[in-house]
């Protein structure tokens, strides 16, 4: 029993050490969170076209490190009309700023037109 306890303590110590060590070497991550809600008259095909256009942005805008997205499934009822979440990662504010003025991003905004009933954007440095 004593050997098992010692082994567990060693494993917990190694796990804690390895997670802590990784944080020292990781570079900061700037997150850009975009939440969309669509107007009632927007068709499912139009929504799919918006999704596809957003997902094409990382191919067109190289400063985007990653893009993750999904549709709301929360049972809490606090969505305030938002149905879609797009989660982008950048290495630096200059990269995010480059993305914001990039012609592909501007074209995406124009393609959205008046399809959205709500949009929210939040940027933060991951901690």
C-alpha positions as CSV (number, residue, x, y, z in Angstrom):
1,X,0.0,0.0,0.0
2,X,2.8,2.4,0.9
3,X,4.5,1.7,-2.5
4,X,1.3,2.5,-4.3
5,X,0.9,5.8,-2.4
6,X,4.5,6.8,-3.3
7,X,4.0,5.9,-6.9
8,X,0.8,8.0,-7.0
9,X,2.6,11.0,-5.5
10,X,5.4,10.6,-8.1
11,X,2.9,10.4,-10.9
12,X,1.0,13.5,-9.8
13,X,4.3,15.4,-9.4
14,X,5.4,14.4,-12.9
15,X,2.1,15.4,-14.4
16,X,2.1,18.7,-12.6
17,X,5.6,19.4,-13.7
18,X,5.1,18.5,-17.3
19,X,1.9,20.7,-17.6
20,X,3.7,23.6,-15.9
21,X,6.8,23.2,-18.0
22,X,4.8,23.5,-21.2
23,X,3.3,26.8,-20.3
24,X,6.8,28.4,-20.0
25,X,7.7,27.6,-23.6
26,X,4.3,28.3,-25.2
27,X,3.9,31.5,-27.2
28,X,1.0,33.8,-26.4
29,X,-2.3,33.1,-28.3
30,X,-4.6,36.0,-29.4
31,X,-8.1,34.7,-29.6
32,X,-10.7,36.3,-31.9
33,X,-14.2,35.0,-31.1
34,X,-17.0,35.8,-33.5
35,X,-20.7,35.0,-32.7
36,X,-23.4,35.2,-35.4
37,X,-27.1,35.0,-35.4
38,X,-29.1,34.9,-38.6
39,X,-32.3,36.7,-39.5
40,X,-35.4,34.5,-39.8
41,X,-35.6,35.0,-43.6
42,X,-32.1,33.6,-44.3
43,X,-32.3,30.2,-45.9
44,X,-30.3,27.2,-44.7
45,X,-28.4,27.3,-48.0
46,X,-27.4,30.9,-47.3
47,X,-26.2,30.0,-43.8
48,X,-24.2,27.1,-45.3
49,X,-22.7,29.6,-47.8
50,X,-21.6,31.9,-45.0
51,X,-20.1,29.0,-43.1
52,X,-18.1,27.9,-46.1
53,X,-16.9,31.4,-46.8
54,X,-15.7,31.8,-43.2
55,X,-14.0,28.5,-43.3
56,X,-12.2,29.5,-46.5
57,X,-10.6,32.6,-44.8
58,X,-7.5,30.7,-43.3
59,X,-6.5,29.6,-46.8
60,X,-6.7,33.2,-48.1
61,X,-5.3,34.9,-45.0
62,X,-2.1,33.3,-43.9
63,X,-1.8,35.1,-40.5
64,X,-4.7,33.0,-39.1
65,X,-3.0,30.3,-37.1
66,X,-6.2,28.3,-36.6
67,X,-10.0,28.4,-36.9
68,X,-12.5,26.4,-35.0
69,X,-16.2,26.7,-35.3
70,X,-19.5,25.2,-34.3
71,X,-23.2,25.9,-33.9
72,X,-24.9,26.5,-30.5
73,X,-26.2,23.5,-28.5
74,X,-26.4,25.2,-25.1
75,X,-29.5,24.3,-23.1
76,X,-29.2,27.4,-21.0
77,X,-31.2,29.8,-23.2
78,X,-28.6,32.6,-22.9
79,X,-27.6,32.8,-26.6
80,X,-29.3,36.1,-27.2
81,X,-29.9,35.0,-30.8
82,X,-26.4,33.8,-31.6
83,X,-26.3,30.4,-33.4
84,X,-22.7,30.2,-34.7
85,X,-19.3,30.6,-33.0
86,X,-16.1,31.1,-35.0
87,X,-12.9,30.9,-32.9
88,X,-9.7,32.2,-34.6
89,X,-6.2,32.2,-33.2
90,X,-3.5,34.7,-34.1
91,X,0.1,35.0,-32.8
92,X,0.1,38.8,-32.4
93,X,-2.2,41.8,-32.6
94,X,-0.5,42.9,-35.8
95,X,-1.7,39.6,-37.4
96,X,-5.3,40.1,-36.1
97,X,-5.1,43.7,-37.5
98,X,-3.9,42.4,-40.8
99,X,-6.8,40.0,-40.9
100,X,-9.3,42.7,-40.2
101,X,-8.3,44.8,-43.2
102,X,-7.4,41.9,-45.6
103,X,-9.4,42.0,-48.9
104,X,-10.7,38.4,-48.3
105,X,-12.1,39.5,-44.9
106,X,-13.6,42.6,-46.4
107,X,-15.2,40.5,-49.2
108,X,-16.6,38.1,-46.5
109,X,-18.2,41.0,-44.7
110,X,-19.7,42.2,-48.0
111,X,-21.0,38.7,-48.7
112,X,-22.7,38.7,-45.3
113,X,-24.7,41.7,-46.4
114,X,-27.8,42.0,-44.1
115,X,-28.1,38.3,-43.3
116,X,-27.2,38.7,-39.6
117,X,-29.6,39.6,-36.8
118,X,-26.8,39.8,-34.3
119,X,-23.0,39.7,-34.2
120,X,-20.6,39.9,-31.3
121,X,-16.8,39.9,-31.4
122,X,-14.5,39.5,-28.5
123,X,-10.7,39.4,-28.6
124,X,-8.5,38.3,-25.7
125,X,-5.0,36.9,-24.9
126,X,-5.3,33.3,-23.8
127,X,-4.1,32.7,-20.2
